Amino acid sequence: MISEYMTEAHRQCDDHFAQAEESAANGQLDEALKAFNQFHLEMEAHFAKEEKILFPAFEQATGMTPGPTQVMRMEHTQMRSLLDEMLQSLTAQDSEQYLGLGETLLILMQQHNMKEEQILYPMADKSLASNNETVLAQMQAL
């Protein structure tokens, strides 16, 4: 199911985020940067799966172009902006700014993931039921 696959991806991103946060909080900024870069890559890969495959398939199946996927794309843009700022903070060795931005990102991610996991993904499972395996295969291949 799409919801299981994408929820697992959220958890993997969360794990990388936590590693980066812990390293930054402990003053290990080189380790924090390494973990953050992995987290950033995972986030971008996740966003790409949604924006290039899942959302268009959902929109085509439901006819909902202005709706949940539009909100999710907007939130992806907000998160990308925070990710860029966080990278700049780590590059500048400013752990205090990084951790402050990280708190903001954490709240945004939690709210975003909850909407996807409780609303969008279950809707996608239902609306893409006949096409579920194809959509999953495309996301896995990306």
BELPEUR-V539458 format. One record per residue. RES is the residue in three letters. OMEGA is omega in whole degrees, 0 to 359 (none if undefined). Layout:
BEGIN
res omega
RES OMEGA
RES OMEGA
END
This chain:
BEGIN
res omega
MET 179
ILE 183
SER 180
GLU 181
TYR 183
MET 176
THR 176
GLU 177
ALA 175
HIS 182
ARG 178
GLN 177
CYS 179
ASP 180
ASP 179
HIS 178
PHE 181
ALA 178
GLN 180
ALA 180
GLU 181
GLU 179
SER 179
ALA 180
ALA 179
ASN 178
GLY 179
GLN 190
LEU 176
ASP 177
GLU 179
ALA 180
LEU 178
LYS 180
ALA 179
PHE 179
ASN 177
GLN 177
PHE 181
HIS 177
LEU 179
GLU 179
MET 181
GLU 177
ALA 179
HIS 178
PHE 181
ALA 178
LYS 180
GLU 188
GLU 183
LYS 186
ILE 187
LEU 184
PHE 178
PRO 179
ALA 178
PHE 181
GLU 179
GLN 182
ALA 186
THR 186
GLY 181
MET 176
THR 171
PRO 184
GLY 187
PRO 181
THR 177
GLN 178
VAL 181
MET 178
ARG 179
MET 179
GLU 175
HIS 179
THR 178
GLN 181
MET 178
ARG 179
SER 178
LEU 179
LEU 178
ASP 179
GLU 180
MET 178
LEU 177
GLN 180
SER 179
LEU 179
THR 178
ALA 180
GLN 180
ASP 184
SER 181
GLU 178
GLN 180
TYR 182
LEU 177
GLY 177
LEU 179
GLY 177
GLU 179
THR 180
LEU 180
LEU 180
ILE 180
LEU 179
MET 181
GLN 180
GLN 180
HIS 182
ASN 179
MET 179
LYS 179
GLU 186
GLU 184
GLN 184
ILE 189
LEU 182
TYR 176
PRO 176
MET 179
ALA 178
ASP 182
LYS 186
SER 180
LEU 185
ALA 182
SER 184
ASN 188
ASN 184
GLU 179
THR 179
VAL 178
LEU 180
ALA 179
GLN 179
MET 180
GLN 181
ALA 183
LEU none
END
